[in-house]
Amino acid sequence: MLPRVRRYADLPLAIGVVTLLVLLVVALLGHRLEGVWGSSRPRGIAPAAIEIPSLAATPTPPPAPEPPARPEAQARPAAPALRYALEAGPFLAAEAADQMEELLHSLGYATIRFRAQDVTRHYRVILEGFDSAEAARRAVAELGRGTLTETPAGQVQIEVTTAASLKEAIAAGRALRQRGYEARIVSTESPTVIYHLRYGQFLSESEARARGRELERLGIEGRVVRSK
C-alpha cells in the first residue's frame, strides 16, 4: 500500500515560486518600459536659442548744414572816422556866394557849393491912409525912400522897405509910426534859390571850431557840420 500523500503539502512552495515568477516578470517589464520611455525622452537636447530681434536703433539724421553767415554777421569793415567841415551861408544871390568862394580860395580852402530850392518869407513895411497920390509923393520925398503902389481899390500906398525877419519889420514900422505915419506889415512868401559853401576838413569838432573862430576875424562866418 502506497504512502498517503498530504493534500496541499507543497502549496507554500508553489506560492513562493509563483511570487518569484511575478516579480521577475514585473522586473523585465519595468526594464523594457524604461527603455522605451527613455528612448522617447530627448537626451542632451539643448533648448533652442530664441533670437530676440533687437530693436533697430533709429538712425540719427545727419546734422543740418549751418546756414551761411549773414553779411552783417561777418566781419564788418571799420567805419570811417568822422570828419568835420565849416559851412557858410545861406546866400540868397549867386553873386554873394561867388564872392565868398573867391575869398576862401585865396586863403587856400577848396569849396563845395550846394544849391537848394527854398521858400523865403519876406516882411514888407507899407504906409497907407493917404488922401491923394500927391500926399504919398510928399511922404516919399520926406522919408527919402519908398515906392508908390496902388491897391485894387484904387488907393495909393507906399512900400517903404522889405525885411528878412519879422523883428526887423516891427522895428521899422514902430519908427515910422512915431513919425506920424500909418504903417502896416505884410508877410509874403516866394520861391528862392539859396546857396551854401562847405570848406575845410577837420578830424575833430573842436579843431573845426577853433579854425572857424580864426576865420571870423576875416569876416567869414561858418558853422561846424559833419562831412563824409
Protein Blocks (a to p, Z undefined) as FASTA:
>chain_A
ZZdddehklmmmmmmmmmmmmmmmmmmmmmmmmmmmmmmpcghiacdddddddddddddd
dddddddddfklpccdddddddddddedddfbfklmmmmmmmmmmnopacdddddddddd
ddddddehiabfklmmmmmmmnopacddddfkopacddfbdcfbfklmmmmmmmmmmnop
acdddddddddddddddedjdfbfklmmmmmmmmmmnopacdddddZZ
